[in-house]
Amino acid sequence: MPRVRRFYPGGFEREMTRREAALILGIRERAAMDKIKDAHKRVMVANHPDAGGSHYIASKINEAKDMLMGKGKSGSVF
């Protein structure tokens, strides 16, 4: 049986967790920095506001990257 890729089903938590951030980017919670950056770029290209994507989704993607890279709590602007 072929392996089925699962995508994040949506619905964001009130405060982002590492688990949610990993689900948004489609990687493991303990992924290496280069994997986080690659996943962020891939997901952002598909959802960028300049290409018709949502500003809200883009902010959550950026928040997920920051969370997994250990940067300060940025929080969503929405």
All heavy atoms as a GROMACS GRO file, in nm:
protein
  611
    1MET      N    1   0.085  -0.119   0.000
    1MET     CA    2   0.000   0.000   0.000
    1MET      C    3   0.089   0.124   0.000
    1MET      O    4   0.182   0.134   0.080
    1MET     CB    5  -0.090  -0.003   0.124
    1MET     CG    6  -0.177   0.116   0.138
    1MET     SD    7  -0.291   0.099   0.275
    1MET     CE    8  -0.440   0.132   0.190
    2PRO      N    9   0.064   0.220  -0.089
    2PRO     CA   10   0.147   0.341  -0.095
    2PRO      C   11   0.130   0.426   0.030
    2PRO      O   12   0.024   0.428   0.093
    2PRO     CB   13   0.095   0.415  -0.218
    2PRO     CG   14  -0.039   0.359  -0.245
    2PRO     CD   15  -0.042   0.221  -0.189
    3ARG      N   16   0.236   0.496   0.063
    3ARG     CA   17   0.234   0.584   0.180
    3ARG      C   18   0.158   0.711   0.146
    3ARG      O   19   0.185   0.776   0.045
    3ARG     CB   20   0.377   0.618   0.218
    3ARG     CG   21   0.387   0.697   0.343
    3ARG     CD   22   0.530   0.713   0.382
    3ARG     NE   23   0.538   0.802   0.495
    3ARG     CZ   24   0.645   0.866   0.532
    3ARG    NH1   25   0.756   0.850   0.465
    3ARG    NH2   26   0.643   0.946   0.636
    4VAL      N   27   0.063   0.747   0.229
    4VAL     CA   28  -0.019   0.866   0.206
    4VAL      C   29   0.038   0.980   0.289
    4VAL      O   30   0.059   0.967   0.408
    4VAL     CB   31  -0.166   0.839   0.247
    4VAL    CG1   32  -0.249   0.965   0.230
    4VAL    CG2   33  -0.224   0.725   0.167
    5ARG      N   34   0.064   1.092   0.223
    5ARG     CA   35   0.116   1.208   0.292
    5ARG      C   36   0.002   1.279   0.363
    5ARG      O   37  -0.101   1.306   0.304
    5ARG     CB   38   0.183   1.303   0.194
    5ARG     CG   39   0.247   1.419   0.263
    5ARG     CD   40   0.322   1.504   0.165
    5ARG     NE   41   0.371   1.621   0.233
    5ARG     CZ   42   0.497   1.646   0.255
    5ARG    NH1   43   0.588   1.565   0.212
    5ARG    NH2   44   0.534   1.755   0.318
    6ARG      N   45   0.021   1.310   0.488
    6ARG     CA   46  -0.083   1.379   0.565
    6ARG      C   47  -0.049   1.527   0.576
    6ARG      O   48   0.066   1.564   0.595
    6ARG     CB   49  -0.093   1.320   0.705
    6ARG     CG   50  -0.139   1.178   0.700
    6ARG     CD   51  -0.151   1.123   0.838
    6ARG     NE   52  -0.192   0.984   0.826
    6ARG     CZ   53  -0.281   0.928   0.903
    6ARG    NH1   54  -0.338   0.996   0.999
    6ARG    NH2   55  -0.313   0.802   0.887
    7PHE      N   56  -0.150   1.610   0.566
    7PHE     CA   57  -0.133   1.753   0.578
    7PHE      C   58  -0.201   1.800   0.705
    7PHE      O   59  -0.292   1.736   0.755
    7PHE     CB   60  -0.192   1.825   0.456
    7PHE     CG   61  -0.116   1.797   0.331
    7PHE    CD1   62  -0.157   1.699   0.244
    7PHE    CD2   63  -0.001   1.867   0.303
    7PHE    CE1   64  -0.085   1.672   0.129
    7PHE    CE2   65   0.071   1.841   0.189
    7PHE     CZ   66   0.029   1.743   0.101
    8TYR      N   67  -0.158   1.913   0.753
    8TYR     CA   68  -0.216   1.971   0.874
    8TYR      C   69  -0.363   2.002   0.846
    8TYR      O   70  -0.396   2.071   0.751
    8TYR     CB   71  -0.140   2.098   0.911
    8TYR     CG   72  -0.184   2.159   1.039
    8TYR    CD1   73  -0.177   2.088   1.158
    8TYR    CD2   74  -0.234   2.287   1.044
    8TYR    CE1   75  -0.218   2.143   1.277
    8TYR    CE2   76  -0.275   2.344   1.162
    8TYR     CZ   77  -0.266   2.271   1.278
    8TYR     OH   78  -0.307   2.325   1.397
    9PRO      N   79  -0.453   1.949   0.928
    9PRO     CA   80  -0.596   1.964   0.901
    9PRO      C   81  -0.650   2.104   0.925
    9PRO      O   82  -0.762   2.135   0.886
    9PRO     CB   83  -0.661   1.863   0.996
    9PRO     CG   84  -0.565   1.853   1.109
    9PRO     CD   85  -0.428   1.869   1.047
   10GLY      N   86  -0.575   2.191   0.987
   10GLY     CA   87  -0.620   2.328   1.009
   10GLY      C   88  -0.677   2.351   1.146
   10GLY      O   89  -0.677   2.262   1.230
   11GLY      N   90  -0.724   2.470   1.170
   11GLY     CA   91  -0.773   2.507   1.302
   11GLY      C   92  -0.656   2.530   1.394
   11GLY      O   93  -0.591   2.436   1.437
   12PHE      N   94  -0.624   2.654   1.421
   12PHE     CA   95  -0.505   2.686   1.500
   12PHE      C   96  -0.537   2.692   1.649
   12PHE      O   97  -0.646   2.731   1.689
   12PHE     CB   98  -0.447   2.820   1.454
   12PHE     CG   99  -0.402   2.817   1.312
   12PHE    CD1  100  -0.476   2.881   1.214
   12PHE    CD2  101  -0.289   2.749   1.274
   12PHE    CE1  102  -0.435   2.879   1.082
   12PHE    CE2  103  -0.247   2.745   1.142
   12PHE     CZ  104  -0.321   2.811   1.046
   13GLU      N  105  -0.436   2.654   1.729
   13GLU     CA  106  -0.450   2.663   1.874
   13GLU      C  107  -0.435   2.809   1.917
   13GLU      O  108  -0.378   2.890   1.845
   13GLU     CB  109  -0.344   2.576   1.941
   13GLU     CG  110  -0.361   2.428   1.910
   13GLU     CD  111  -0.253   2.342   1.972
   13GLU    OE1  112  -0.192   2.385   2.072
   13GLU    OE2  113  -0.232   2.232   1.921
   14ARG      N  114  -0.485   2.839   2.035
   14ARG     CA  115  -0.478   2.976   2.086
   14ARG      C  116  -0.333   3.024   2.095
   14ARG      O  117  -0.300   3.135   2.058
   14ARG     CB  118  -0.546   2.984   2.222
   14ARG     CG  119  -0.559   3.122   2.276
   14ARG     CD  120  -0.653   3.121   2.396
   14ARG     NE  121  -0.693   3.252   2.436
   14ARG     CZ  122  -0.789   3.324   2.380
   14ARG    NH1  123  -0.854   3.277   2.277
   14ARG    NH2  124  -0.819   3.444   2.424
   15GLU      N  125  -0.246   2.939   2.149
   15GLU     CA  126  -0.103   2.969   2.156
   15GLU      C  127  -0.029   2.855   2.088
   15GLU      O  128  -0.049   2.738   2.121
   15GLU     CB  129  -0.059   2.982   2.301
   15GLU     CG  130   0.081   3.033   2.315
   15GLU     CD  131   0.115   3.069   2.459
   15GLU    OE1  132   0.030   3.128   2.527
   15GLU    OE2  133   0.227   3.035   2.500
   16MET      N  134   0.057   2.887   1.991
   16MET     CA  135   0.123   2.785   1.912
   16MET      C  136   0.216   2.699   1.997
   16MET      O  137   0.291   2.750   2.079
   16MET     CB  138   0.201   2.848   1.797
   16MET     CG  139   0.258   2.743   1.702
   16MET     SD  140   0.331   2.810   1.552
   16MET     CE  141   0.187   2.873   1.470
   17THR      N  142   0.212   2.569   1.973
   17THR     CA  143   0.301   2.474   2.039
   17THR      C  144   0.402   2.424   1.936
   17THR      O  145   0.384   2.444   1.815
   17THR     CB  146   0.222   2.354   2.093
   17THR    OG1  147   0.161   2.286   1.982
   17THR    CG2  148   0.116   2.396   2.193
   18ARG      N  149   0.507   2.357   1.984
   18ARG     CA  150   0.605   2.299   1.892
   18ARG      C  151   0.539   2.196   1.801
   18ARG      O  152   0.572   2.185   1.684
   18ARG     CB  153   0.721   2.235   1.970
   18ARG     CG  154   0.813   2.336   2.035
   18ARG     CD  155   0.936   2.271   2.093
   18ARG     NE  156   1.021   2.210   1.992
   18ARG     CZ  157   1.111   2.274   1.918
   18ARG    NH1  158   1.129   2.403   1.933
   18ARG    NH2  159   1.184   2.210   1.829
   19ARG      N  160   0.445   2.122   1.856
   19ARG     CA  161   0.375   2.020   1.777
   19ARG      C  162   0.298   2.085   1.662
   19ARG      O  163   0.307   2.042   1.548
   19ARG     CB  164   0.280   1.940   1.866
   19ARG     CG  165   0.204   1.833   1.789
   19ARG     CD  166   0.109   1.756   1.882
   19ARG     NE  167   0.039   1.654   1.809
   19ARG     CZ  168  -0.069   1.674   1.734
   19ARG    NH1  169  -0.121   1.794   1.723
   19ARG    NH2  170  -0.126   1.575   1.669
   20GLU      N  171   0.224   2.190   1.694
   20GLU     CA  172   0.148   2.259   1.591
   20GLU      C  173   0.241   2.320   1.487
   20GLU      O  174   0.215   2.312   1.367
   20GLU     CB  175   0.060   2.368   1.653
   20GLU     CG  176  -0.024   2.441   1.550
   20GLU     CD  177  -0.108   2.552   1.608
   20GLU    OE1  178  -0.065   2.619   1.703
   20GLU    OE2  179  -0.220   2.569   1.556
   21ALA      N  180   0.351   2.380   1.531
   21ALA     CA  181   0.447   2.440   1.439
   21ALA      C  182   0.503   2.335   1.343
   21ALA      O  183   0.513   2.359   1.223
   21ALA     CB  184   0.560   2.506   1.517
   22ALA      N  185   0.536   2.218   1.395
   22ALA     CA  186   0.588   2.111   1.311
   22ALA      C  187   0.482   2.063   1.211
   22ALA      O  188   0.513   2.036   1.095
   22ALA     CB  189   0.636   1.995   1.398
   23LEU      N  190   0.358   2.054   1.255
   23LEU     CA  191   0.250   2.013   1.165
   23LEU      C  192   0.230   2.114   1.053
   23LEU      O  193   0.207   2.077   0.938
   23LEU     CB  194   0.120   1.994   1.243
   23LEU     CG  195   0.113   1.871   1.332
   23LEU    CD1  196  -0.010   1.879   1.423
   23LEU    CD2  197   0.111   1.745   1.250
   24ILE      N  198   0.236   2.241   1.085
   24ILE     CA  199   0.218   2.346   0.984
   24ILE      C  200   0.326   2.336   0.876
   24ILE      O  201   0.298   2.348   0.757
   24ILE     CB  202   0.219   2.486   1.050
   24ILE    CG1  203   0.092   2.505   1.133
   24ILE    CG2  204   0.232   2.596   0.944
   24ILE    CD1  205   0.095   2.627   1.223
   25LEU      N  206   0.451   2.314   0.920
   25LEU     CA  207   0.562   2.307   0.824
   25LEU      C  208   0.580   2.169   0.764
   25LEU      O  209   0.657   2.152   0.669
   25LEU     CB  210   0.691   2.353   0.892
   25LEU     CG  211   0.695   2.499   0.936
   25LEU    CD1  212   0.828   2.531   1.002
   25LEU    CD2  213   0.668   2.592   0.821
   26GLY      N  214   0.512   2.069   0.819
   26GLY     CA  215   0.522   1.934   0.765
   26GLY      C  216   0.653   1.864   0.798
   26GLY      O  217   0.705   1.787   0.716
   27ILE      N  218   0.709   1.894   0.915
   27ILE     CA  219   0.835   1.832   0.957
   27ILE      C  220   0.822   1.780   1.099
   27ILE      O  221   0.720   1.801   1.164
   27ILE     CB  222   0.952   1.935   0.949
   27ILE    CG1  223   0.920   2.059   1.034
   27ILE    CG2  224   0.980   1.975   0.805
   27ILE    CD1  225   1.032   2.160   1.041
   28ARG      N  226   0.928   1.717   1.148
   28ARG     CA  227   0.931   1.668   1.286
   28ARG      C  228   0.962   1.782   1.382
   28ARG      O  229   1.028   1.878   1.345
   28ARG     CB  230   1.036   1.559   1.303
   28ARG     CG  231   1.006   1.436   1.219
   28ARG     CD  232   1.119   1.335   1.235
   28ARG     NE  233   1.102   1.228   1.139
   28ARG     CZ  234   1.054   1.108   1.172
   28ARG    NH1  235   1.020   1.082   1.296
   28ARG    NH2  236   1.040   1.016   1.080
   29GLU      N  237   0.918   1.768   1.506
   29GLU     CA  238   0.940   1.872   1.606
   29GLU      C  239   1.087   1.900   1.630
   29GLU      O  240   1.124   2.012   1.660
   29GLU     CB  241   0.874   1.833   1.739
   29GLU     CG  242   0.725   1.840   1.737
   29GLU     CD  243   0.664   1.804   1.871
   29GLU    OE1  244   0.708   1.860   1.974
   29GLU    OE2  245   0.573   1.719   1.872
   30ARG      N  246   1.169   1.798   1.619
   30ARG     CA  247   1.314   1.813   1.646
   30ARG      C  248   1.396   1.817   1.517
   30ARG      O  249   1.511   1.773   1.516
   30ARG     CB  250   1.361   1.697   1.733
   30ARG     CG  251   1.288   1.685   1.864
   30ARG     CD  252   1.332   1.790   1.961
   30ARG     NE  253   1.260   1.776   2.087
   30ARG     CZ  254   1.226   1.876   2.164
   30ARG    NH1  255   1.257   1.998   2.129
   30ARG    NH2  256   1.160   1.857   2.275
   31ALA      N  257   1.341   1.871   1.411
   31ALA     CA  258   1.411   1.878   1.282
   31ALA      C  259   1.531   1.972   1.292
   31ALA      O  260   1.534   2.066   1.373
   31ALA     CB  261   1.317   1.927   1.173
   32ALA      N  262   1.630   1.947   1.208
   32ALA     CA  263   1.750   2.032   1.202
   32ALA      C  264   1.712   2.168   1.142
   32ALA      O  265   1.613   2.181   1.071
   32ALA     CB  266   1.856   1.964   1.116
   33MET      N  267   1.795   2.267   1.172
   33MET     CA  268   1.769   2.404   1.126
   33MET      C  269   1.753   2.413   0.975
   33MET      O  270   1.666   2.483   0.925
   33MET     CB  271   1.881   2.499   1.170
   33MET     CG  272   1.888   2.520   1.318
   33MET     SD  273   1.744   2.609   1.378
   33MET     CE  274   1.782   2.616   1.550
   34ASP      N  275   1.837   2.341   0.900
   34ASP     CA  276   1.828   2.348   0.754
   34ASP      C  277   1.696   2.288   0.705
   34ASP      O  278   1.637   2.339   0.609
   34ASP     CB  279   1.948   2.282   0.687
   34ASP     CG  280   1.963   2.135   0.721
   34ASP    OD1  281   1.929   2.094   0.834
   34ASP    OD2  282   2.010   2.059   0.634
   35LYS      N  283   1.647   2.186   0.770
   35LYS     CA  284   1.517   2.127   0.733
   35LYS      C  285   1.403   2.224   0.764
   35LYS      O  286   1.306   2.233   0.689
   35LYS     CB  287   1.494   1.995   0.805
   35LYS     CG  288   1.594   1.888   0.765
   35LYS     CD  289   1.522   1.767   0.720
   35LYS     CE  290   1.622   1.658   0.694
   35LYS     NZ  291   1.624   1.612   0.560
   36ILE      N  292   1.414   2.295   0.875
   36ILE     CA  293   1.313   2.394   0.912
   36ILE      C  294   1.309   2.505   0.806
   36ILE      O  295   1.202   2.543   0.759
   36ILE     CB  296   1.341   2.453   1.052
   36ILE    CG1  297   1.328   2.344   1.159
   36ILE    CG2  298   1.246   2.570   1.081
   36ILE    CD1  299   1.378   2.385   1.296
   37LYS      N  300   1.425   2.554   0.768
   37LYS     CA  301   1.432   2.661   0.668
   37LYS      C  302   1.378   2.615   0.533
   37LYS      O  303   1.304   2.688   0.467
   37LYS     CB  304   1.577   2.709   0.653
   37LYS     CG  305   1.626   2.787   0.772
   37LYS     CD  306   1.771   2.827   0.754
   37LYS     CE  307   1.824   2.896   0.877
   37LYS     NZ  308   1.967   2.930   0.864
   38ASP      N  309   1.414   2.494   0.492
   38ASP     CA  310   1.365   2.441   0.364
   38ASP      C  311   1.213   2.424   0.366
   38ASP      O  312   1.144   2.459   0.270
   38ASP     CB  313   1.430   2.306   0.332
   38ASP     CG  314   1.577   2.317   0.296
   38ASP    OD1  315   1.622   2.430   0.265
   38ASP    OD2  316   1.646   2.214   0.299
   39ALA      N  317   1.161   2.370   0.476
   39ALA     CA  318   1.016   2.350   0.488
   39ALA      C  319   0.944   2.484   0.489
   39ALA      O  320   0.840   2.500   0.424
   39ALA     CB  321   0.985   2.272   0.615
   40HIS      N  322   0.998   2.582   0.560
   40HIS     CA  323   0.938   2.715   0.566
   40HIS      C  324   0.929   2.775   0.426
   40HIS      O  325   0.826   2.827   0.385
   40HIS     CB  326   1.019   2.806   0.659
   40HIS     CG  327   0.972   2.947   0.658
   40HIS    ND1  328   1.030   3.044   0.579
   40HIS    CD2  329   0.871   3.008   0.726
   40HIS    CE1  330   0.968   3.158   0.598
   40HIS    NE2  331   0.871   3.140   0.686
   41LYS      N  332   1.039   2.766   0.353
   41LYS     CA  333   1.041   2.823   0.217
   41LYS      C  334   0.937   2.754   0.129
   41LYS      O  335   0.861   2.820   0.057
   41LYS     CB  336   1.181   2.807   0.156
   41LYS     CG  337   1.193   2.869   0.020
   41LYS     CD  338   1.334   2.859  -0.034
   41LYS     CE  339   1.344   2.924  -0.170
   41LYS     NZ  340   1.478   2.920  -0.223
   42ARG      N  341   0.931   2.621   0.134
   42ARG     CA  342   0.838   2.544   0.051
   42ARG      C  343   0.693   2.581   0.082
   42ARG      O  344   0.613   2.607  -0.008
   42ARG     CB  345   0.862   2.395   0.074
   42ARG     CG  346   0.769   2.304  -0.002
   42ARG     CD  347   0.797   2.156   0.023
   42ARG     NE  348   0.847   2.120   0.154
   42ARG     CZ  349   0.772   2.103   0.263
   42ARG    NH1  350   0.642   2.120   0.256
   42ARG    NH2  351   0.826   2.068   0.378
   43VAL      N  352   0.660   2.587   0.211
   43VAL     CA  353   0.522   2.615   0.251
   43VAL      C  354   0.487   2.762   0.224
   43VAL      O  355   0.377   2.793   0.181
   43VAL     CB  356   0.500   2.579   0.400
   43VAL    CG1  357   0.363   2.619   0.447
   43VAL    CG2  358   0.522   2.429   0.421
   44MET      N  359   0.583   2.851   0.245
   44MET     CA  360   0.558   2.993   0.223
   44MET      C  361   0.537   3.024   0.075
   44MET      O  362   0.450   3.103   0.040
   44MET     CB  363   0.672   3.077   0.279
   44MET     CG  364   0.644   3.226   0.272
   44MET     SD  365   0.492   3.278   0.355
   44MET     CE  366   0.552   3.299   0.520
   45VAL      N  367   0.614   2.960  -0.012
   45VAL     CA  368   0.596   2.982  -0.157
   45VAL      C  369   0.455   2.944  -0.198
   45VAL      O  370   0.391   3.013  -0.278
   45VAL     CB  371   0.702   2.902  -0.237
   45VAL    CG1  372   0.664   2.892  -0.384
   45VAL    CG2  373   0.838   2.966  -0.222
   46ALA      N  374   0.404   2.837  -0.140
   46ALA     CA  375   0.270   2.791  -0.176
   46ALA      C  376   0.159   2.878  -0.117
   46ALA      O  377   0.046   2.874  -0.165
   46ALA     CB  378   0.251   2.646  -0.130
   47ASN      N  379   0.191   2.957  -0.015
   47ASN     CA  380   0.088   3.034   0.055
   47ASN      C  381   0.117   3.183   0.066
   47ASN      O  382   0.054   3.253   0.146
   47ASN     CB  383   0.070   2.978   0.198
   47ASN     CG  384   0.014   2.839   0.197
   47ASN    OD1  385  -0.105   2.820   0.179
   47ASN    ND2  386   0.101   2.740   0.214
   48HIS      N  387   0.212   3.234  -0.011
   48HIS     CA  388   0.253   3.374   0.004
   48HIS      C  389   0.140   3.469  -0.040
   48HIS      O  390   0.076   3.448  -0.142
   48HIS     CB  391   0.378   3.400  -0.079
   48HIS     CG  392   0.449   3.524  -0.035
   48HIS    ND1  393   0.411   3.648  -0.074
   48HIS    CD2  394   0.553   3.540   0.050
   48HIS    CE1  395   0.490   3.739  -0.018
   48HIS    NE2  396   0.577   3.675   0.058
   49PRO      N  397   0.119   3.575   0.038
   49PRO     CA  398   0.014   3.672   0.003
   49PRO      C  399   0.031   3.737  -0.134
   49PRO      O  400  -0.067   3.767  -0.200
   49PRO     CB  401   0.024   3.777   0.114
   49PRO     CG  402   0.086   3.706   0.229
   49PRO     CD  403   0.179   3.604   0.168
   50ASP      N  404   0.155   3.757  -0.178
   50ASP     CA  405   0.178   3.817  -0.309
   50ASP      C  406   0.134   3.725  -0.423
   50ASP      O  407   0.118   3.770  -0.536
   50ASP     CB  408   0.326   3.853  -0.328
   50ASP     CG  409   0.368   3.970  -0.239
   50ASP    OD1  410   0.279   4.038  -0.184
   50ASP    OD2  411   0.490   3.991  -0.224
   51ALA      N  412   0.117   3.597  -0.391
   51ALA     CA  413   0.074   3.500  -0.493
   51ALA      C  414  -0.070   3.458  -0.469
   51ALA      O  415  -0.113   3.353  -0.515
   51ALA     CB  416   0.166   3.379  -0.490
   52GLY      N  417  -0.145   3.540  -0.395
   52GLY     CA  418  -0.285   3.511  -0.372
   52GLY      C  419  -0.314   3.438  -0.242
   52GLY      O  420  -0.427   3.401  -0.216
   53GLY      N  421  -0.211   3.416  -0.160
   53GLY     CA  422  -0.230   3.348  -0.032
   53GLY      C  423  -0.282   3.442   0.075
   53GLY      O  424  -0.296   3.563   0.054
   54SER      N  425  -0.307   3.388   0.190
   54SER     CA  426  -0.362   3.463   0.302
   54SER      C  427  -0.252   3.522   0.390
   54SER      O  428  -0.154   3.455   0.422
   54SER     CB  429  -0.448   3.366   0.386
   54SER     OG  430  -0.470   3.416   0.514
   55HIS      N  431  -0.270   3.648   0.430
   55HIS     CA  432  -0.176   3.711   0.523
   55HIS      C  433  -0.178   3.637   0.657
   55HIS      O  434  -0.073   3.622   0.720
   55HIS     CB  435  -0.213   3.858   0.546
   55HIS     CG  436  -0.182   3.945   0.428
   55HIS    ND1  437  -0.056   3.992   0.402
   55HIS    CD2  438  -0.261   3.992   0.328
   55HIS    CE1  439  -0.057   4.064   0.292
   55HIS    NE2  440  -0.182   4.066   0.245
   56TYR      N  441  -0.293   3.592   0.698
   56TYR     CA  442  -0.306   3.520   0.825
   56TYR      C  443  -0.227   3.389   0.822
   56TYR      O  444  -0.150   3.360   0.913
   56TYR     CB  445  -0.453   3.491   0.856
   56TYR     CG  446  -0.474   3.414   0.983
   56TYR    CD1  447  -0.452   3.474   1.107
   56TYR    CD2  448  -0.514   3.281   0.980
   56TYR    CE1  449  -0.471   3.403   1.224
   56TYR    CE2  450  -0.533   3.210   1.097
   56TYR     CZ  451  -0.511   3.271   1.219
   56TYR     OH  452  -0.529   3.201   1.336
   57ILE      N  453  -0.244   3.312   0.716
   57ILE     CA  454  -0.172   3.185   0.703
   57ILE      C  455  -0.022   3.210   0.696
   57ILE      O  456   0.057   3.139   0.758
   57ILE     CB  457  -0.220   3.105   0.579
   57ILE    CG1  458  -0.369   3.073   0.590
   57ILE    CG2  459  -0.137   2.980   0.559
   57ILE    CD1  460  -0.406   2.983   0.706
   58ALA      N  461   0.019   3.312   0.622
   58ALA     CA  462   0.161   3.346   0.611
   58ALA      C  463   0.218   3.382   0.748
   58ALA      O  464   0.331   3.341   0.781
   58ALA     CB  465   0.181   3.461   0.513
   59SER      N  466   0.141   3.453   0.830
   59SER     CA  467   0.190   3.489   0.963
   59SER      C  468   0.204   3.365   1.051
   59SER      O  469   0.297   3.354   1.130
   59SER     CB  470   0.098   3.591   1.030
   59SER     OG  471  -0.022   3.533   1.073
   60LYS      N  472   0.113   3.267   1.035
   60LYS     CA  473   0.122   3.144   1.113
   60LYS      C  474   0.241   3.059   1.067
   60LYS      O  475   0.307   2.995   1.148
   60LYS     CB  476  -0.007   3.062   1.101
   60LYS     CG  477  -0.129   3.130   1.161
   60LYS     CD  478  -0.108   3.172   1.304
   60LYS     CE  479  -0.151   3.068   1.403
   60LYS     NZ  480  -0.145   3.112   1.543
   61ILE      N  481   0.271   3.060   0.938
   61ILE     CA  482   0.388   2.988   0.886
   61ILE      C  483   0.515   3.049   0.944
   61ILE      O  484   0.606   2.978   0.987
   61ILE     CB  485   0.388   2.991   0.731
   61ILE    CG1  486   0.269   2.911   0.677
   61ILE    CG2  487   0.521   2.939   0.676
   61ILE    CD1  488   0.243   2.932   0.529
   62ASN      N  489   0.523   3.182   0.944
   62ASN     CA  490   0.640   3.249   1.001
   62ASN      C  491   0.652   3.223   1.151
   62ASN      O  492   0.762   3.202   1.204
   62ASN     CB  493   0.634   3.399   0.973
   62ASN     CG  494   0.665   3.431   0.829
   62ASN    OD1  495   0.741   3.362   0.763
   62ASN    ND2  496   0.604   3.537   0.779
   63GLU      N  497   0.540   3.224   1.220
   63GLU     CA  498   0.539   3.195   1.363
   63GLU      C  499   0.588   3.052   1.390
   63GLU      O  500   0.664   3.028   1.484
   63GLU     CB  501   0.398   3.214   1.419
   63GLU     CG  502   0.388   3.197   1.568
   63GLU     CD  503   0.246   3.217   1.620
   63GLU    OE1  504   0.154   3.247   1.543
   63GLU    OE2  505   0.227   3.200   1.743
   64ALA      N  506   0.547   2.958   1.305
   64ALA     CA  507   0.590   2.819   1.320
   64ALA      C  508   0.741   2.808   1.303
   64ALA      O  509   0.809   2.739   1.381
   64ALA     CB  510   0.519   2.731   1.218
   65LYS      N  511   0.796   2.876   1.204
   65LYS     CA  512   0.941   2.874   1.182
   65LYS      C  513   1.014   2.932   1.302
   65LYS      O  514   1.110   2.873   1.352
   65LYS     CB  515   0.978   2.954   1.057
   65LYS     CG  516   1.127   2.964   1.033
   65LYS     CD  517   1.156   3.056   0.916
   65LYS     CE  518   1.295   3.109   0.926
   65LYS     NZ  519   1.310   3.239   0.866
   66ASP      N  520   0.967   3.045   1.352
   66ASP     CA  521   1.030   3.108   1.468
   66ASP      C  522   1.024   3.017   1.590
   66ASP      O  523   1.123   3.005   1.664
   66ASP     CB  524   0.964   3.242   1.499
   66ASP     CG  525   0.992   3.349   1.395
   66ASP    OD1  526   1.085   3.329   1.313
   66ASP    OD2  527   0.922   3.452   1.395
   67MET      N  528   0.912   2.952   1.610
   67MET     CA  529   0.894   2.863   1.725
   67MET      C  530   0.995   2.748   1.719
   67MET      O  531   1.062   2.719   1.818
   67MET     CB  532   0.751   2.807   1.726
   67MET     CG  533   0.728   2.690   1.818
   67MET     SD  534   0.726   2.729   1.991
   67MET     CE  535   0.574   2.818   2.003
   68LEU      N  536   1.008   2.685   1.604
   68LEU     CA  537   1.097   2.570   1.592
   68LEU      C  538   1.244   2.607   1.591
   68LEU      O  539   1.330   2.527   1.627
   68LEU     CB  540   1.062   2.490   1.466
   68LEU     CG  541   0.926   2.421   1.471
   68LEU    CD1  542   0.895   2.354   1.337
   68LEU    CD2  543   0.919   2.320   1.584
   69MET      N  544   1.275   2.729   1.551
   69MET     CA  545   1.414   2.774   1.550
   69MET      C  546   1.456   2.833   1.684
   69MET      O  547   1.570   2.876   1.699
   69MET     CB  548   1.438   2.873   1.436
   69MET     CG  549   1.424   2.805   1.301
   69MET     SD  550   1.465   2.912   1.164
   69MET     CE  551   1.642   2.915   1.176
   70GLY      N  552   1.362   2.838   1.778
   70GLY     CA  553   1.395   2.884   1.912
   70GLY      C  554   1.403   3.034   1.927
   70GLY      O  555   1.457   3.086   2.023
   71LYS      N  556   1.349   3.106   1.830
   71LYS     CA  557   1.348   3.251   1.840
   71LYS      C  558   1.241   3.295   1.939
   71LYS      O  559   1.150   3.218   1.970
   71LYS     CB  560   1.323   3.314   1.703
   71LYS     CG  561   1.435   3.285   1.608
   71LYS     CD  562   1.417   3.356   1.477
   71LYS     CE  563   1.536   3.324   1.387
   71LYS     NZ  564   1.521   3.382   1.255
   72GLY      N  565   1.249   3.417   1.984
   72GLY     CA  566   1.154   3.469   2.080
   72GLY      C  567   1.011   3.453   2.035
   72GLY      O  568   0.982   3.438   1.918
   73LYS      N  569   0.921   3.453   2.131
   73LYS     CA  570   0.779   3.438   2.100
   73LYS      C  571   0.734   3.559   2.020
   73LYS      O  572   0.726   3.670   2.069
   73LYS     CB  573   0.700   3.428   2.230
   73LYS     CG  574   0.552   3.410   2.208
   73LYS     CD  575   0.480   3.402   2.340
   73LYS     CE  576   0.331   3.405   2.315
   73LYS     NZ  577   0.256   3.413   2.439
   74SER      N  578   0.706   3.534   1.892
   74SER     CA  579   0.668   3.644   1.805
   74SER      C  580   0.517   3.663   1.807
   74SER      O  581   0.467   3.773   1.802
   74SER     CB  582   0.716   3.619   1.662
   74SER     OG  583   0.656   3.502   1.610
   75GLY      N  584   0.444   3.553   1.812
   75GLY     CA  585   0.299   3.562   1.811
   75GLY      C  586   0.246   3.609   1.678
   75GLY      O  587   0.315   3.671   1.600
   76SER      N  588   0.124   3.577   1.652
   76SER     CA  589   0.059   3.618   1.528
   76SER      C  590   0.010   3.761   1.542
   76SER      O  591  -0.027   3.806   1.650
   76SER     CB  592  -0.060   3.524   1.500
   76SER     OG  593  -0.131   3.569   1.389
   77VAL      N  594   0.009   3.833   1.432
   77VAL     CA  595  -0.041   3.970   1.434
   77VAL      C  596  -0.194   3.971   1.428
   77VAL      O  597  -0.255   4.074   1.438
   77VAL     CB  598   0.016   4.055   1.318
   77VAL    CG1  599   0.165   4.072   1.335
   77VAL    CG2  600  -0.017   3.996   1.184
   78PHE      N  601  -0.254   3.855   1.410
   78PHE     CA  602  -0.400   3.845   1.399
   78PHE      C  603  -0.460   3.793   1.526
   78PHE      O  604  -0.418   3.713   1.595
   78PHE     CB  605  -0.438   3.755   1.281
   78PHE     CG  606  -0.397   3.813   1.150
   78PHE    CD1  607  -0.279   3.777   1.090
   78PHE    CD2  608  -0.476   3.907   1.088
   78PHE    CE1  609  -0.241   3.831   0.969
   78PHE    CE2  610  -0.439   3.962   0.968
   78PHE     CZ  611  -0.320   3.924   0.907
   0.00000   0.00000   0.00000
